[in-house]
Amino acid sequence: MRQWLDSHDRIETHLLPAWSPETNPMEDLWRELFGRVAACLERSLDTLLKSAKQYLANLSGKQALRTAGLYSN
C-alpha cells in the first residue's frame, strides 16, 4: 500500500490517532452522560437505560451542543 501511495503524487495521506478525545467535542457529552448514569444506584440494564434517556431528554438542544463543546453563548 505504501509503495502504491508513494507512486501517486496526487494522493496525500495523514496519520490520525486511533482515539483522540481532546479533538472530539462529543466526548464531553458522553463523559457527562456517563457520570450521570454511573451515579445511578440501580444496576439493572433497564434502569441504566432509563437514566441515560432521561438525562438526554432533559437537555435542551443548546445545552447538548454546549456540553459537547459545539456551542457557546
N, CA, C and O atoms as a Tripos MOL2 file, in Angstrom:
@<TRIPOS>MOLECULE
protein
  292   291    73     0     0
PROTEIN
NO_CHARGES

@<TRIPOS>ATOM
      1 N           0.8210   -1.1750    0.0000 N.3       1 MET1
      2 CA          0.0000    0.0000    0.0000 C.3       1 MET1
      3 C           0.8730    1.2510    0.0000 C.2       1 MET1
      4 O           0.6140    2.1970   -0.7430 O.2       1 MET1
      5 N           1.9020    1.2480    0.8310 N.am      2 ARG2
      6 CA          2.7860    2.4090    0.9330 C.3       2 ARG2
      7 C           3.4460    2.6910   -0.4220 C.2       2 ARG2
      8 O           3.5560    3.8490   -0.8250 O.2       2 ARG2
      9 N           3.8830    1.6420   -1.1240 N.am      3 GLN3
     10 CA          4.5080    1.8360   -2.4390 C.3       3 GLN3
     11 C           3.5220    2.4570   -3.4220 C.2       3 GLN3
     12 O           3.8700    3.3740   -4.1660 O.2       3 GLN3
     13 N           2.3050    1.9590   -3.4200 N.am      4 TRP4
     14 CA          1.2940    2.4840   -4.3390 C.3       4 TRP4
     15 C           1.0250    3.9530   -4.0270 C.2       4 TRP4
     16 O           0.9630    4.7810   -4.9350 O.2       4 TRP4
     17 N           0.8660    4.2730   -2.7570 N.am      5 LEU5
     18 CA          0.6260    5.6620   -2.3750 C.3       5 LEU5
     19 C           1.7990    6.5550   -2.7570 C.2       5 LEU5
     20 O           1.6060    7.6720   -3.2380 O.2       5 LEU5
     21 N           3.0120    6.0610   -2.5430 N.am      6 ASP6
     22 CA          4.1980    6.8460   -2.8820 C.3       6 ASP6
     23 C           4.3090    7.0930   -4.3830 C.2       6 ASP6
     24 O           4.8720    8.1050   -4.8020 O.2       6 ASP6
     25 N           3.7830    6.1920   -5.1860 N.am      7 SER7
     26 CA          3.8700    6.3440   -6.6430 C.3       7 SER7
     27 C           2.7630    7.2340   -7.2120 C.2       7 SER7
     28 O           2.7570    7.5100   -8.4120 O.2       7 SER7
     29 N           1.8450    7.6790   -6.3880 N.am      8 HIS8
     30 CA          0.7570    8.5540   -6.8240 C.3       8 HIS8
     31 C           0.8590    9.8850   -6.0700 C.2       8 HIS8
     32 O           0.3790   10.0310   -4.9460 O.2       8 HIS8
     33 N           1.4950   10.8360   -6.7280 N.am      9 ASP9
     34 CA          1.7970   12.1180   -6.0820 C.3       9 ASP9
     35 C           0.5630   12.9190   -5.6770 C.2       9 ASP9
     36 O           0.6310   13.7470   -4.7680 O.2       9 ASP9
     37 N          -0.5500   12.6790   -6.3390 N.am     10 ARG10
     38 CA         -1.7490   13.4820   -6.0560 C.3      10 ARG10
     39 C          -2.4650   13.0330   -4.7840 C.2      10 ARG10
     40 O          -3.3600   13.7260   -4.3010 O.2      10 ARG10
     41 N          -2.0850   11.9050   -4.2510 N.am     11 ILE11
     42 CA         -2.7270   11.3960   -3.0380 C.3      11 ILE11
     43 C          -1.8250   11.6920   -1.8490 C.2      11 ILE11
     44 O          -0.6640   11.2860   -1.8120 O.2      11 ILE11
     45 N          -2.3710   12.3930   -0.8970 N.am     12 GLU12
     46 CA         -1.6220   12.7470    0.3060 C.3      12 GLU12
     47 C          -2.2750   12.0730    1.5070 C.2      12 GLU12
     48 O          -3.4890   12.1720    1.6900 O.2      12 GLU12
     49 N          -1.4950   11.4020    2.3100 N.am     13 THR13
     50 CA         -2.0410   10.7120    3.4820 C.3      13 THR13
     51 C          -1.6530   11.4510    4.7550 C.2      13 THR13
     52 O          -0.6040   12.0890    4.8360 O.2      13 THR13
     53 N          -2.5240   11.3440    5.7350 N.am     14 HIS14
     54 CA         -2.2830   11.9330    7.0510 C.3      14 HIS14
     55 C          -2.6290   10.8790    8.0940 C.2      14 HIS14
     56 O          -3.7280   10.3250    8.0830 O.2      14 HIS14
     57 N          -1.7110   10.6090    8.9740 N.am     15 LEU15
     58 CA         -1.9750    9.6510   10.0350 C.3      15 LEU15
     59 C          -2.7840   10.3270   11.1320 C.2      15 LEU15
     60 O          -2.4580   11.4290   11.5730 O.2      15 LEU15
     61 N          -3.8230    9.6640   11.5580 N.am     16 LEU16
     62 CA         -4.6770   10.1760   12.6240 C.3      16 LEU16
     63 C          -4.6010    9.2400   13.8220 C.2      16 LEU16
     64 O          -4.4130    8.0350   13.6550 O.2      16 LEU16
     65 N          -4.7430    9.7800   15.0190 N.am     17 PRO17
     66 CA         -4.7130    8.9070   16.2010 C.3      17 PRO17
     67 C          -5.9300    7.9800   16.2090 C.2      17 PRO17
     68 O          -6.9950    8.3230   15.6950 O.2      17 PRO17
     69 N          -5.7490    6.8160   16.7950 N.am     18 ALA18
     70 CA         -6.8530    5.8590   16.8810 C.3      18 ALA18
     71 C          -7.9870    6.4220   17.7260 C.2      18 ALA18
     72 O          -9.1600    6.1950   17.4270 O.2      18 ALA18
     73 N          -7.6450    7.1490   18.7700 N.am     19 TRP19
     74 CA         -8.6500    7.7440   19.6440 C.3      19 TRP19
     75 C          -8.0760    9.0220   20.2120 C.2      19 TRP19
     76 O          -6.9930    9.0120   20.7990 O.2      19 TRP19
     77 N          -8.7770   10.1070   20.0480 N.am     20 SER20
     78 CA         -8.2760   11.3960   20.4930 C.3      20 SER20
     79 C          -9.4250   12.2230   21.0700 C.2      20 SER20
     80 O          -9.9920   13.0620   20.3700 O.2      20 SER20
     81 N          -9.7760   11.9970   22.3470 N.am     21 PRO21
     82 CA        -10.9320   12.6820   22.9230 C.3      21 PRO21
     83 C         -10.8110   14.2030   22.9320 C.2      21 PRO21
     84 O         -11.8230   14.9010   22.8680 O.2      21 PRO21
     85 N          -9.5980   14.7230   23.0090 N.am     22 GLU22
     86 CA         -9.4460   16.1760   23.0520 C.3      22 GLU22
     87 C          -9.7970   16.8350   21.7170 C.2      22 GLU22
     88 O         -10.0520   18.0380   21.6760 O.2      22 GLU22
     89 N          -9.8120   16.0750   20.6390 N.am     23 THR23
     90 CA        -10.1960   16.6360   19.3460 C.3      23 THR23
     91 C         -11.6260   16.2700   18.9600 C.2      23 THR23
     92 O         -12.0860   16.6240   17.8740 O.2      23 THR23
     93 N         -12.3240   15.5700   19.8350 N.am     24 ASN24
     94 CA        -13.7030   15.1680   19.5640 C.3      24 ASN24
     95 C         -14.6120   15.7550   20.6370 C.2      24 ASN24
     96 O         -14.7140   15.1980   21.7300 O.2      24 ASN24
     97 N         -15.2760   16.8750   20.3400 N.am     25 PRO25
     98 CA        -16.1050   17.5430   21.3480 C.3      25 PRO25
     99 C         -17.2270   16.6700   21.9040 C.2      25 PRO25
    100 O         -17.6720   16.8940   23.0290 O.2      25 PRO25
    101 N         -17.6890   15.6920   21.1510 N.am     26 MET26
    102 CA        -18.7690   14.8240   21.6370 C.3      26 MET26
    103 C         -18.3330   14.0280   22.8600 C.2      26 MET26
    104 O         -19.1760   13.5870   23.6410 O.2      26 MET26
    105 N         -17.0360   13.8400   23.0360 N.am     27 GLU27
    106 CA        -16.5490   13.1040   24.2000 C.3      27 GLU27
    107 C         -16.9770   13.7830   25.4970 C.2      27 GLU27
    108 O         -17.2110   13.1060   26.4990 O.2      27 GLU27
    109 N         -17.0840   15.1190   25.4930 N.am     28 ASP28
    110 CA        -17.5300   15.8310   26.6960 C.3      28 ASP28
    111 C         -18.9700   15.4670   27.0430 C.2      28 ASP28
    112 O         -19.3050   15.2830   28.2140 O.2      28 ASP28
    113 N         -19.8140   15.3660   26.0280 N.am     29 LEU29
    114 CA        -21.2080   14.9790   26.2640 C.3      29 LEU29
    115 C         -21.2800   13.5500   26.7880 C.2      29 LEU29
    116 O         -22.0180   13.2690   27.7320 O.2      29 LEU29
    117 N         -20.5150   12.6440   26.1780 N.am     30 TRP30
    118 CA        -20.5310   11.2480   26.6420 C.3      30 TRP30
    119 C         -19.9890   11.1410   28.0620 C.2      30 TRP30
    120 O         -20.4910   10.3470   28.8570 O.2      30 TRP30
    121 N         -18.9630   11.9380   28.3910 N.am     31 ARG31
    122 CA        -18.3880   11.9160   29.7400 C.3      31 ARG31
    123 C         -19.4320   12.3690   30.7650 C.2      31 ARG31
    124 O         -19.5700   11.7700   31.8320 O.2      31 ARG31
    125 N         -20.1600   13.4300   30.4280 N.am     32 GLU32
    126 CA        -21.2120   13.9380   31.3120 C.3      32 GLU32
    127 C         -22.3180   12.8960   31.4770 C.2      32 GLU32
    128 O         -22.7830   12.6460   32.5890 O.2      32 GLU32
    129 N         -22.7300   12.3000   30.3760 N.am     33 LEU33
    130 CA        -23.7690   11.2660   30.4230 C.3      33 LEU33
    131 C         -23.3020   10.0850   31.2640 C.2      33 LEU33
    132 O         -24.0540    9.5840   32.1000 O.2      33 LEU33
    133 N         -22.0810    9.6390   31.0540 N.am     34 PHE34
    134 CA        -21.5510    8.5080   31.8110 C.3      34 PHE34
    135 C         -21.5330    8.8150   33.2990 C.2      34 PHE34
    136 O         -21.8790    7.9590   34.1140 O.2      34 PHE34
    137 N         -21.1310   10.0370   33.6620 N.am     35 GLY35
    138 CA        -21.1070   10.4160   35.0720 C.3      35 GLY35
    139 C         -22.4860   10.3590   35.7000 C.2      35 GLY35
    140 O         -22.6440    9.9180   36.8380 O.2      35 GLY35
    141 N         -23.4840   10.8080   34.9510 N.am     36 ARG36
    142 CA        -24.8550   10.7790   35.4760 C.3      36 ARG36
    143 C         -25.3730    9.3510   35.5880 C.2      36 ARG36
    144 O         -25.9790    8.9870   36.5960 O.2      36 ARG36
    145 N         -25.1410    8.5550   34.5780 N.am     37 VAL37
    146 CA        -25.6530    7.1830   34.5730 C.3      37 VAL37
    147 C         -24.8870    6.3250   35.5780 C.2      37 VAL37
    148 O         -25.4820    5.4810   36.2480 O.2      37 VAL37
    149 N         -23.5820    6.5310   35.6880 N.am     38 ALA38
    150 CA        -22.7790    5.7490   36.6220 C.3      38 ALA38
    151 C         -23.1810    6.0360   38.0630 C.2      38 ALA38
    152 O         -23.0020    5.1880   38.9380 O.2      38 ALA38
    153 N         -23.7240    7.2280   38.3170 N.am     39 ALA39
    154 CA        -24.1590    7.5870   39.6670 C.3      39 ALA39
    155 C         -25.4720    6.9060   40.0410 C.2      39 ALA39
    156 O         -25.8800    6.9340   41.2030 O.2      39 ALA39
    157 N         -26.1210    6.3060   39.0810 N.am     40 CYS40
    158 CA        -27.3900    5.6130   39.3220 C.3      40 CYS40
    159 C         -27.1190    4.3730   40.1720 C.2      40 CYS40
    160 O         -26.3190    3.5180   39.7910 O.2      40 CYS40
    161 N         -27.7830    4.2790   41.3180 N.am     41 LEU41
    162 CA        -27.5260    3.1630   42.2330 C.3      41 LEU41
    163 C         -28.1040    1.8460   41.7300 C.2      41 LEU41
    164 O         -27.6030    0.7730   42.0690 O.2      41 LEU41
    165 N         -29.1360    1.9260   40.9370 N.am     42 GLU42
    166 CA        -29.6990    0.7100   40.3600 C.3      42 GLU42
    167 C         -28.7310    0.1930   39.3010 C.2      42 GLU42
    168 O         -28.1580    0.9810   38.5480 O.2      42 GLU42
    169 N         -28.5530   -1.0700   39.2390 N.am     43 ARG43
    170 CA        -27.5970   -1.6200   38.2870 C.3      43 ARG43
    171 C         -28.2360   -2.4770   37.2020 C.2      43 ARG43
    172 O         -27.5290   -3.1480   36.4510 O.2      43 ARG43
    173 N         -29.5610   -2.4640   37.1110 N.am     44 SER44
    174 CA        -30.1700   -3.2390   36.0340 C.3      44 SER44
    175 C         -30.0000   -2.4620   34.7290 C.2      44 SER44
    176 O         -29.9410   -1.2320   34.7350 O.2      44 SER44
    177 N         -29.9240   -3.1670   33.6420 N.am     45 LEU45
    178 CA        -29.7520   -2.5320   32.3460 C.3      45 LEU45
    179 C         -30.9270   -1.6120   32.0300 C.2      45 LEU45
    180 O         -30.7370   -0.5250   31.4860 O.2      45 LEU45
    181 N         -32.1300   -2.0400   32.3680 N.am     46 ASP46
    182 CA        -33.3110   -1.2080   32.1170 C.3      46 ASP46
    183 C         -33.2310    0.1210   32.8640 C.2      46 ASP46
    184 O         -33.5470    1.1700   32.3020 O.2      46 ASP46
    185 N         -32.8120    0.0800   34.1190 N.am     47 THR47
    186 CA        -32.7210    1.3000   34.9160 C.3      47 THR47
    187 C         -31.6350    2.2230   34.3790 C.2      47 THR47
    188 O         -31.8340    3.4360   34.3130 O.2      47 THR47
    189 N         -30.5020    1.6720   34.0000 N.am     48 LEU48
    190 CA        -29.4270    2.4930   33.4460 C.3      48 LEU48
    191 C         -29.8520    3.1270   32.1220 C.2      48 LEU48
    192 O         -29.5470    4.2900   31.8580 O.2      48 LEU48
    193 N         -30.5530    2.3610   31.3000 N.am     49 LEU49
    194 CA        -31.0270    2.8880   30.0250 C.3      49 LEU49
    195 C         -32.0360    4.0110   30.2440 C.2      49 LEU49
    196 O         -31.9950    5.0280   29.5520 O.2      49 LEU49
    197 N         -32.9300    3.8300   31.1920 N.am     50 LYS50
    198 CA        -33.9060    4.8760   31.5030 C.3      50 LYS50
    199 C         -33.2050    6.1340   32.0000 C.2      50 LYS50
    200 O         -33.5900    7.2450   31.6370 O.2      50 LYS50
    201 N         -32.1830    5.9640   32.8250 N.am     51 SER51
    202 CA        -31.4310    7.1000   33.3480 C.3      51 SER51
    203 C         -30.7470    7.8660   32.2130 C.2      51 SER51
    204 O         -30.7710    9.0970   32.1920 O.2      51 SER51
    205 N         -30.1430    7.1480   31.2780 N.am     52 ALA52
    206 CA        -29.4730    7.7860   30.1410 C.3      52 ALA52
    207 C         -30.4790    8.5260   29.2690 C.2      52 ALA52
    208 O         -30.2380    9.6650   28.8690 O.2      52 ALA52
    209 N         -31.5950    7.8870   28.9770 N.am     53 LYS53
    210 CA        -32.6260    8.5240   28.1510 C.3      53 LYS53
    211 C         -33.1790    9.7760   28.8290 C.2      53 LYS53
    212 O         -33.4140   10.7930   28.1760 O.2      53 LYS53
    213 N         -33.3840    9.6940   30.1360 N.am     54 GLN54
    214 CA        -33.9180   10.8410   30.8710 C.3      54 GLN54
    215 C         -32.9350   12.0050   30.8390 C.2      54 GLN54
    216 O         -33.3330   13.1510   30.6320 O.2      54 GLN54
    217 N         -31.6540   11.7150   31.0420 N.am     55 TYR55
    218 CA        -30.6430   12.7690   31.0040 C.3      55 TYR55
    219 C         -30.6380   13.4640   29.6420 C.2      55 TYR55
    220 O         -30.6630   14.6930   29.5690 O.2      55 TYR55
    221 N         -30.6070   12.6810   28.5720 N.am     56 LEU56
    222 CA        -30.5620   13.2620   27.2330 C.3      56 LEU56
    223 C         -31.8530   14.0040   26.8950 C.2      56 LEU56
    224 O         -31.8140   15.0500   26.2470 O.2      56 LEU56
    225 N         -32.9920   13.4710   27.3280 N.am     57 ALA57
    226 CA        -34.2790   14.1180   27.0510 C.3      57 ALA57
    227 C         -34.4020   15.4530   27.7750 C.2      57 ALA57
    228 O         -35.0710   16.3630   27.2840 O.2      57 ALA57
    229 N         -33.7690   15.5800   28.9290 N.am     58 ASN58
    230 CA        -33.8550   16.8130   29.7130 C.3      58 ASN58
    231 C         -32.9230   17.9110   29.2110 C.2      58 ASN58
    232 O         -33.0550   19.0650   29.6190 O.2      58 ASN58
    233 N         -31.9940   17.5720   28.3400 N.am     59 LEU59
    234 CA        -31.1000   18.5810   27.7730 C.3      59 LEU59
    235 C         -31.8210   19.3310   26.6610 C.2      59 LEU59
    236 O         -32.4660   18.7190   25.8100 O.2      59 LEU59
    237 N         -31.7120   20.6340   26.6690 N.am     60 SER60
    238 CA        -32.2090   21.3900   25.5190 C.3      60 SER60
    239 C         -31.1900   21.2160   24.3930 C.2      60 SER60
    240 O         -30.0770   20.7450   24.6230 O.2      60 SER60
    241 N         -31.5690   21.5910   23.1990 N.am     61 GLY61
    242 CA        -30.6320   21.4990   22.0750 C.3      61 GLY61
    243 C         -29.3630   22.2850   22.3310 C.2      61 GLY61
    244 O         -28.2600   21.8210   22.0400 O.2      61 GLY61
    245 N         -29.5310   23.5020   22.8880 N.am     62 LYS62
    246 CA        -28.3600   24.3370   23.1710 C.3      62 LYS62
    247 C         -27.4990   23.7280   24.2690 C.2      62 LYS62
    248 O         -26.2710   23.7920   24.2030 O.2      62 LYS62
    249 N         -28.1380   23.1350   25.2880 N.am     63 GLN63
    250 CA        -27.3600   22.5050   26.3670 C.3      63 GLN63
    251 C         -26.5430   21.3400   25.8190 C.2      63 GLN63
    252 O         -25.3790   21.1720   26.1820 O.2      63 GLN63
    253 N         -27.1420   20.5460   24.9580 N.am     64 ALA64
    254 CA        -26.4230   19.4090   24.3800 C.3      64 ALA64
    255 C         -25.2370   19.8920   23.5640 C.2      64 ALA64
    256 O         -24.1400   19.3450   23.6790 O.2      64 ALA64
    257 N         -25.4460   20.9090   22.7420 N.am     65 LEU65
    258 CA        -24.3520   21.4520   21.9370 C.3      65 LEU65
    259 C         -23.2830   22.0870   22.8090 C.2      65 LEU65
    260 O         -22.0920   21.9410   22.5320 O.2      65 LEU65
    261 N         -23.6910   22.7940   23.8660 N.am     66 ARG66
    262 CA        -22.7340   23.4280   24.7720 C.3      66 ARG66
    263 C         -21.9040   22.3710   25.4950 C.2      66 ARG66
    264 O         -20.6850   22.5000   25.5990 O.2      66 ARG66
    265 N         -22.5680   21.3210   25.9970 N.am     67 THR67
    266 CA        -21.8560   20.2520   26.6990 C.3      67 THR67
    267 C         -20.8720   19.5610   25.7710 C.2      67 THR67
    268 O         -19.7940   19.1440   26.1950 O.2      67 THR67
    269 N         -21.2480   19.4400   24.5030 N.am     68 ALA68
    270 CA        -20.3700   18.8010   23.5260 C.3      68 ALA68
    271 C         -19.2930   19.7490   23.0050 C.2      68 ALA68
    272 O         -18.4710   19.3630   22.1750 O.2      68 ALA68
    273 N         -19.3000   20.9890   23.4910 N.am     69 GLY69
    274 CA        -18.2880   21.9480   23.0710 C.3      69 GLY69
    275 C         -18.5320   22.5280   21.6900 C.2      69 GLY69
    276 O         -17.6140   23.0680   21.0730 O.2      69 GLY69
    277 N         -19.7570   22.4230   21.1980 N.am     70 LEU70
    278 CA        -20.0640   22.8890   19.8500 C.3      70 LEU70
    279 C         -20.8540   24.1910   19.8280 C.2      70 LEU70
    280 O         -21.1980   24.6870   18.7550 O.2      70 LEU70
    281 N         -21.1450   24.7490   21.0010 N.am     71 TYR71
    282 CA        -21.9470   25.9730   21.0690 C.3      71 TYR71
    283 C         -21.4770   26.7910   22.2560 C.2      71 TYR71
    284 O         -21.2520   26.2540   23.3400 O.2      71 TYR71
    285 N         -21.3310   28.0650   22.0530 N.am     72 SER72
    286 CA        -21.0010   28.9450   23.1800 C.3      72 SER72
    287 C         -21.8050   30.2240   23.0390 C.2      72 SER72
    288 O         -21.9380   30.7840   21.9500 O.2      72 SER72
    289 N         -22.3350   30.6690   24.1620 N.am     73 ASN73
    290 CA        -23.1020   31.9040   24.1680 C.3      73 ASN73
    291 C         -23.3290   32.3370   25.5930 C.2      73 ASN73
    292 O         -23.9610   33.3660   25.8330 O.2      73 ASN73
@<TRIPOS>BOND
     1     1     2 1
     2     2     3 1
     3     3     4 2
     4     3     5 am
     5     5     6 1
     6     6     7 1
     7     7     8 2
     8     7     9 am
     9     9    10 1
    10    10    11 1
    11    11    12 2
    12    11    13 am
    13    13    14 1
    14    14    15 1
    15    15    16 2
    16    15    17 am
    17    17    18 1
    18    18    19 1
    19    19    20 2
    20    19    21 am
    21    21    22 1
    22    22    23 1
    23    23    24 2
    24    23    25 am
    25    25    26 1
    26    26    27 1
    27    27    28 2
    28    27    29 am
    29    29    30 1
    30    30    31 1
    31    31    32 2
    32    31    33 am
    33    33    34 1
    34    34    35 1
    35    35    36 2
    36    35    37 am
    37    37    38 1
    38    38    39 1
    39    39    40 2
    40    39    41 am
    41    41    42 1
    42    42    43 1
    43    43    44 2
    44    43    45 am
    45    45    46 1
    46    46    47 1
    47    47    48 2
    48    47    49 am
    49    49    50 1
    50    50    51 1
    51    51    52 2
    52    51    53 am
    53    53    54 1
    54    54    55 1
    55    55    56 2
    56    55    57 am
    57    57    58 1
    58    58    59 1
    59    59    60 2
    60    59    61 am
    61    61    62 1
    62    62    63 1
    63    63    64 2
    64    63    65 am
    65    65    66 1
    66    66    67 1
    67    67    68 2
    68    67    69 am
    69    69    70 1
    70    70    71 1
    71    71    72 2
    72    71    73 am
    73    73    74 1
    74    74    75 1
    75    75    76 2
    76    75    77 am
    77    77    78 1
    78    78    79 1
    79    79    80 2
    80    79    81 am
    81    81    82 1
    82    82    83 1
    83    83    84 2
    84    83    85 am
    85    85    86 1
    86    86    87 1
    87    87    88 2
    88    87    89 am
    89    89    90 1
    90    90    91 1
    91    91    92 2
    92    91    93 am
    93    93    94 1
    94    94    95 1
    95    95    96 2
    96    95    97 am
    97    97    98 1
    98    98    99 1
    99    99   100 2
   100    99   101 am
   101   101   102 1
   102   102   103 1
   103   103   104 2
   104   103   105 am
   105   105   106 1
   106   106   107 1
   107   107   108 2
   108   107   109 am
   109   109   110 1
   110   110   111 1
   111   111   112 2
   112   111   113 am
   113   113   114 1
   114   114   115 1
   115   115   116 2
   116   115   117 am
   117   117   118 1
   118   118   119 1
   119   119   120 2
   120   119   121 am
   121   121   122 1
   122   122   123 1
   123   123   124 2
   124   123   125 am
   125   125   126 1
   126   126   127 1
   127   127   128 2
   128   127   129 am
   129   129   130 1
   130   130   131 1
   131   131   132 2
   132   131   133 am
   133   133   134 1
   134   134   135 1
   135   135   136 2
   136   135   137 am
   137   137   138 1
   138   138   139 1
   139   139   140 2
   140   139   141 am
   141   141   142 1
   142   142   143 1
   143   143   144 2
   144   143   145 am
   145   145   146 1
   146   146   147 1
   147   147   148 2
   148   147   149 am
   149   149   150 1
   150   150   151 1
   151   151   152 2
   152   151   153 am
   153   153   154 1
   154   154   155 1
   155   155   156 2
   156   155   157 am
   157   157   158 1
   158   158   159 1
   159   159   160 2
   160   159   161 am
   161   161   162 1
   162   162   163 1
   163   163   164 2
   164   163   165 am
   165   165   166 1
   166   166   167 1
   167   167   168 2
   168   167   169 am
   169   169   170 1
   170   170   171 1
   171   171   172 2
   172   171   173 am
   173   173   174 1
   174   174   175 1
   175   175   176 2
   176   175   177 am
   177   177   178 1
   178   178   179 1
   179   179   180 2
   180   179   181 am
   181   181   182 1
   182   182   183 1
   183   183   184 2
   184   183   185 am
   185   185   186 1
   186   186   187 1
   187   187   188 2
   188   187   189 am
   189   189   190 1
   190   190   191 1
   191   191   192 2
   192   191   193 am
   193   193   194 1
   194   194   195 1
   195   195   196 2
   196   195   197 am
   197   197   198 1
   198   198   199 1
   199   199   200 2
   200   199   201 am
   201   201   202 1
   202   202   203 1
   203   203   204 2
   204   203   205 am
   205   205   206 1
   206   206   207 1
   207   207   208 2
   208   207   209 am
   209   209   210 1
   210   210   211 1
   211   211   212 2
   212   211   213 am
   213   213   214 1
   214   214   215 1
   215   215   216 2
   216   215   217 am
   217   217   218 1
   218   218   219 1
   219   219   220 2
   220   219   221 am
   221   221   222 1
   222   222   223 1
   223   223   224 2
   224   223   225 am
   225   225   226 1
   226   226   227 1
   227   227   228 2
   228   227   229 am
   229   229   230 1
   230   230   231 1
   231   231   232 2
   232   231   233 am
   233   233   234 1
   234   234   235 1
   235   235   236 2
   236   235   237 am
   237   237   238 1
   238   238   239 1
   239   239   240 2
   240   239   241 am
   241   241   242 1
   242   242   243 1
   243   243   244 2
   244   243   245 am
   245   245   246 1
   246   246   247 1
   247   247   248 2
   248   247   249 am
   249   249   250 1
   250   250   251 1
   251   251   252 2
   252   251   253 am
   253   253   254 1
   254   254   255 1
   255   255   256 2
   256   255   257 am
   257   257   258 1
   258   258   259 1
   259   259   260 2
   260   259   261 am
   261   261   262 1
   262   262   263 1
   263   263   264 2
   264   263   265 am
   265   265   266 1
   266   266   267 1
   267   267   268 2
   268   267   269 am
   269   269   270 1
   270   270   271 1
   271   271   272 2
   272   271   273 am
   273   273   274 1
   274   274   275 1
   275   275   276 2
   276   275   277 am
   277   277   278 1
   278   278   279 1
   279   279   280 2
   280   279   281 am
   281   281   282 1
   282   282   283 1
   283   283   284 2
   284   283   285 am
   285   285   286 1
   286   286   287 1
   287   287   288 2
   288   287   289 am
   289   289   290 1
   290   290   291 1
   291   291   292 2
@<TRIPOS>SUBSTRUCTURE
     1 MET1         2 RESIDUE 1 A MET
     2 ARG2         6 RESIDUE 1 A ARG
     3 GLN3        10 RESIDUE 1 A GLN
     4 TRP4        14 RESIDUE 1 A TRP
     5 LEU5        18 RESIDUE 1 A LEU
     6 ASP6        22 RESIDUE 1 A ASP
     7 SER7        26 RESIDUE 1 A SER
     8 HIS8        30 RESIDUE 1 A HIS
     9 ASP9        34 RESIDUE 1 A ASP
    10 ARG10       38 RESIDUE 1 A ARG
    11 ILE11       42 RESIDUE 1 A ILE
    12 GLU12       46 RESIDUE 1 A GLU
    13 THR13       50 RESIDUE 1 A THR
    14 HIS14       54 RESIDUE 1 A HIS
    15 LEU15       58 RESIDUE 1 A LEU
    16 LEU16       62 RESIDUE 1 A LEU
    17 PRO17       66 RESIDUE 1 A PRO
    18 ALA18       70 RESIDUE 1 A ALA
    19 TRP19       74 RESIDUE 1 A TRP
    20 SER20       78 RESIDUE 1 A SER
    21 PRO21       82 RESIDUE 1 A PRO
    22 GLU22       86 RESIDUE 1 A GLU
    23 THR23       90 RESIDUE 1 A THR
    24 ASN24       94 RESIDUE 1 A ASN
    25 PRO25       98 RESIDUE 1 A PRO
    26 MET26      102 RESIDUE 1 A MET
    27 GLU27      106 RESIDUE 1 A GLU
    28 ASP28      110 RESIDUE 1 A ASP
    29 LEU29      114 RESIDUE 1 A LEU
    30 TRP30      118 RESIDUE 1 A TRP
    31 ARG31      122 RESIDUE 1 A ARG
    32 GLU32      126 RESIDUE 1 A GLU
    33 LEU33      130 RESIDUE 1 A LEU
    34 PHE34      134 RESIDUE 1 A PHE
    35 GLY35      138 RESIDUE 1 A GLY
    36 ARG36      142 RESIDUE 1 A ARG
    37 VAL37      146 RESIDUE 1 A VAL
    38 ALA38      150 RESIDUE 1 A ALA
    39 ALA39      154 RESIDUE 1 A ALA
    40 CYS40      158 RESIDUE 1 A CYS
    41 LEU41      162 RESIDUE 1 A LEU
    42 GLU42      166 RESIDUE 1 A GLU
    43 ARG43      170 RESIDUE 1 A ARG
    44 SER44      174 RESIDUE 1 A SER
    45 LEU45      178 RESIDUE 1 A LEU
    46 ASP46      182 RESIDUE 1 A ASP
    47 THR47      186 RESIDUE 1 A THR
    48 LEU48      190 RESIDUE 1 A LEU
    49 LEU49      194 RESIDUE 1 A LEU
    50 LYS50      198 RESIDUE 1 A LYS
    51 SER51      202 RESIDUE 1 A SER
    52 ALA52      206 RESIDUE 1 A ALA
    53 LYS53      210 RESIDUE 1 A LYS
    54 GLN54      214 RESIDUE 1 A GLN
    55 TYR55      218 RESIDUE 1 A TYR
    56 LEU56      222 RESIDUE 1 A LEU
    57 ALA57      226 RESIDUE 1 A ALA
    58 ASN58      230 RESIDUE 1 A ASN
    59 LEU59      234 RESIDUE 1 A LEU
    60 SER60      238 RESIDUE 1 A SER
    61 GLY61      242 RESIDUE 1 A GLY
    62 LYS62      246 RESIDUE 1 A LYS
    63 GLN63      250 RESIDUE 1 A GLN
    64 ALA64      254 RESIDUE 1 A ALA
    65 LEU65      258 RESIDUE 1 A LEU
    66 ARG66      262 RESIDUE 1 A ARG
    67 THR67      266 RESIDUE 1 A THR
    68 ALA68      270 RESIDUE 1 A ALA
    69 GLY69      274 RESIDUE 1 A GLY
    70 LEU70      278 RESIDUE 1 A LEU
    71 TYR71      282 RESIDUE 1 A TYR
    72 SER72      286 RESIDUE 1 A SER
    73 ASN73      290 RESIDUE 1 A ASN
